[in-house]
Amino acid sequence: MKASALSRARWRLLTRVGTCLICVTVIALVIVQYAHVVGRNVAMIRSLHGVQNDVKTLQERKRWQKREINRLSDPAGAIPEIHERLHLVGPHETIIYLRGAKPLSP
């Protein structure tokens, strides 16, 4: 009787240890998968933030280009640009360069 009781106790202990090991393994796998998903989400958030910054930069550039197109579409804005970039002058006109002066940007 004592041998069978000892055998049952060992069997109970082994099944409990086995069950605990299986539970620990399942929990570890869940944690590893969850950590992988969290890492991917963090990478996507960083990527999204970079894309949003690019979108803002491109929107600002588009606004600047539209302002520049509107300015250059008007002769009053295009003529000074022609003078400055090409160093062309009309009859009875003179270009005066000032040292150290910053060019005017409309």
C-alpha positions in Angstrom: 0.0 0.0 0.0 2.8 2.3 0.8 4.5 1.7 -2.5 1.4 2.4 -4.5 0.7 5.6 -2.4 4.3 6.7 -3.0 3.9 5.9 -6.7 0.7 8.0 -6.9 2.3 10.9 -5.0 5.2 10.8 -7.5 2.8 10.6 -10.4 0.8 13.6 -9.0 4.0 15.6 -8.6 5.2 14.8 -12.1 1.8 15.8 -13.6 1.8 19.0 -11.7 5.4 19.8 -12.7 4.5 18.9 -16.3 1.4 21.0 -16.3 3.3 24.0 -14.8 6.0 23.6 -17.5 3.4 23.6 -20.3 1.7 26.6 -18.8 5.0 28.5 -18.5 5.9 27.6 -22.1 2.5 28.8 -23.4 2.8 32.0 -21.4 6.3 32.6 -22.7 5.2 32.1 -26.3 2.3 34.6 -25.8 4.8 37.1 -24.3 7.2 36.6 -27.2 4.4 37.1 -29.8 3.1 40.1 -27.9 6.6 41.7 -27.7 7.0 41.1 -31.5 3.6 42.9 -32.2 4.5 45.8 -29.9 7.9 46.2 -31.6 6.2 46.3 -35.0 3.7 48.8 -33.8 6.5 51.1 -32.5 8.3 50.8 -35.8 5.1 51.7 -37.7 4.5 54.7 -35.4 8.0 56.0 -36.1 7.5 55.5 -39.8 4.1 57.2 -39.7 5.6 60.2 -37.8 8.3 60.5 -40.5 5.7 60.3 -43.2 3.6 63.0 -41.5 6.6 65.3 -41.3 7.3 64.7 -45.0 3.7 65.5 -45.8 3.9 68.7 -43.8 7.1 69.7 -45.6 5.7 69.0 -49.0 2.5 71.0 -48.2 4.6 73.9 -47.1 6.7 73.6 -50.3 3.5 73.5 -52.4 2.2 76.7 -50.7 5.5 78.4 -51.3 5.6 77.3 -54.9 2.0 78.6 -55.5 3.0 81.9 -54.0 6.1 82.0 -56.2 4.0 81.2 -59.3 1.4 83.9 -58.4 4.2 86.4 -57.9 6.0 85.6 -61.1 2.7 85.5 -63.1 2.4 89.2 -62.4 4.7 91.5 -64.4 5.3 93.6 -61.3 6.8 90.5 -59.6 8.5 89.0 -62.6 10.4 92.0 -63.8 12.5 92.4 -60.6 13.2 88.7 -60.6 14.4 88.9 -64.2 16.7 91.8 -63.3 18.1 90.0 -60.3 18.7 86.6 -61.8 19.7 87.5 -65.3 21.3 90.9 -64.5 19.3 92.4 -67.4 18.2 96.0 -67.4 15.9 97.9 -69.6 16.7 101.2 -71.4 17.6 104.0 -69.0 17.9 101.5 -66.1 20.9 100.8 -63.9 21.5 98.0 -61.4 23.1 99.1 -58.2 24.6 96.3 -56.0 25.1 97.0 -52.3 27.8 95.0 -50.4 26.6 93.1 -47.4 23.0 93.8 -48.2 20.6 90.8 -48.3 18.5 90.4 -51.4 14.9 91.4 -50.9 12.5 88.5 -51.1 8.9 89.4 -51.7 
